[in-house]
Amino acid sequence: MGKKFLGYFGLVGIIFTLSFIVLSGNSKTVVSTSNINSVKSLQAVHIVNKYNSIKEAEKAKEPTLYNSFAEALSVASTSPVAFMGTLTAYGPDCPGCSGNSACPPRQNFKNGNIYFEDQVYGTVRVVAADRSIPCGSIVRISGINIYSEPILAIVMDRGGAVTGNHMDLLFTSQSNLEGFATSHNIKFEIIRYGW
């Protein structure tokens, strides 16, 4: 009976040990998966925090308002600047327009897409500006007659008549400017100078 008893406990012990190993193995897999997901979640949090800190840092830099467009641009590469000017509107089908942006990546506007997806600022409008303002510059535009809040736009286009403190906001077509009228005393804030 002693050998049978020890054999029985031995068998129960082996079953218990195997069950423990199997269960432990499963919990290790779960823990491992949890750690992978935690790392991915942590990476996502770091990316979002980096994005938010860039946005906050740029928001914290209040643009200096200059009376002269030339004076504003002389320091725009080192600090945010603002100047007053005129805003007009255009469509990709305007006379003399190709329908594509003058700036890389040469986005096609004929499909009705008047926005650009910026890596830092997200979805922004497209604006044509003087050649002295580099492509990729982000401009906060305040005082537009059809918008109650300032909008963000990216310089992605040029125009023969768009010079100095004059910018041209892109709409879906020349015949559909959504009630926009040429606006004077518009505040342009260059919050990012070029790419």
N, C-alpha and C positions, 0 to 999 in steps of 0.2 A: 504494500500500500504506500510506503514511503517513496518508492521510485515513481509510482503512478502519480502521487501528489506533487512531487517535484517536477515531473514531466508536464502535469497539468499547469502548474504555475509557470513553468518555462514557456509553454505554448501561449499562455495568457500574457506573459511578459513580452514575448516576441510580437504578438498581435498589438499589444499596447504600444510598444516601441515603434513598430511600423506605422501605426495610426498617428503617433506623435510626429514622426518624420514626415509623413504625407501631409498632415495638417500644418506642420511647421513650414514645409516647402511651399504650400499654398499661401500662408501668411507672408512668407518672404516675397513671393511674387506680388502680392497685393501691396506690401510695403514698398517694393521696388517701383511698381507702377505709380504709387502715390508720390514717391520721390521725384520721378520723371515729370509727373504732372505739376508738382510743386515747383520744380526748376523751370518748366515752361511758363507757369503762372508768374513766377518771380521775374523771368526775363520780360514777359509782357508788361509787368508793373514797371520795370526799369525803363522800357521803351516809352511807355505813357508818361512816366515822370520826366524823362529827358525832353520829350515833346512839350510837356507843360512848362518845364523850366525855361526852355527856349522862348516859348510864347510869352511867359511872364517877364523874362528879362527884356524882351523887345517892347512889351507893353510899358514897362517901367521907364524906358527911355522916352521921355516926352519930347516930341520934335520942337525945335526952335523955329519960330515964325520969322521969315525974312521978307523984307520989302521988295527985294530984287531977286528975280529968278536966277540970274547969273551968280549972285552972291550965295544963294541957297545951294546951288550945285557945286560951288567951289569947296564946300565942306560936307556934302552929302555922302561921300564915301567913308567918312569917319564918324558921323553922328546923324541921327534922324533929323530931317529938316522939313519945314512946311513953307508953302508960299500960296498966294492967292492967284487965281487965274480963271480961264474960261473953259467950259466943258461943252462939247458938241457931241453928236451921235452919228453913227454910220452903220450900214449893214454890209455883209460880205458881197452883196450884189450891187454896191454903189458904182457909179461910173468911174472907170479906171481901176477898180479893185479886182484883185485876182481871186479873192475868196479864201486865200491861205494867209497865215500869219507871216510877217516879214522876219520874225525871230524864230530860231530853232526851238522846238522840233517841227516847225512849219505846219502847224495844226490847220486842218481844213475846217473852215467855218460855214461852208455852204450847207452842211447837214443840220444847221440850226443850233449847234453847240457853241454857246457864247461864253463858256466857262473854261477854266483851266484847273487841273488838280495839282496843287502845289504840295510838296512833301511836308512843309512846315505849317502853312496857313490853310491848307485844305482847299475847298472849292472856292475859287475867286473869279470875278468877272475879268474880261479882257479889255484892255485899253490901248489905244495908239498914242504914242508920245514923241516928243522931240528926240532926235538922235543922240543928244547929249545925255539922256537918261538911259542907262543900259537896259538891254533886254533882261527880263527876270526880276526887275525892280518891283517891289510891292508898294502900292500907293493906297492910302486911306483917303477916300473922297467924301467930303461933307458938303451939304447944302444943295444936293440935287433936287430939283423940283418934284420929282415923282417918288422919291424915297424919303421916309421920315427919319431914317437912321443912316449914318455913314456906311459906305460899302468898301470892301477891299477889292482891289483890282491889280492885275499883273500886267506890266508892259510887255506885250507880245507882238505889237504891230507898230508900223510907222505910217506916215501919210505926208504927201507933198505940202499940204496946207497946215500940218500939225507941227508948229514950231513954238519955241519958248514956253511960256506958261499956259499953253493951250493943249488940252488932251481931248481925245475922241473916244467915246464909250461905244463898244460893240453891241449891237442888237441883232436879232435874228434875220431881219431884212430891212432894206432901205424904206420899204413901204409900211413897215410895222415898227415904229419907234416908241410904241407904248405911251403916247402922250408926252414924250420928252420934248422940251424946248431948250434951245441954246441957253445955257446958264452962265451968268457972270458972277464974280465974287465967290467962286468955289474955292474951298480950302483943299489943297493937295498936300498930304503928308507922306513923304518918302520914308517908309519905315524899314525897308530893306533895299539897299543899293545894289542892283544886279543880282546874279545868281550867287 
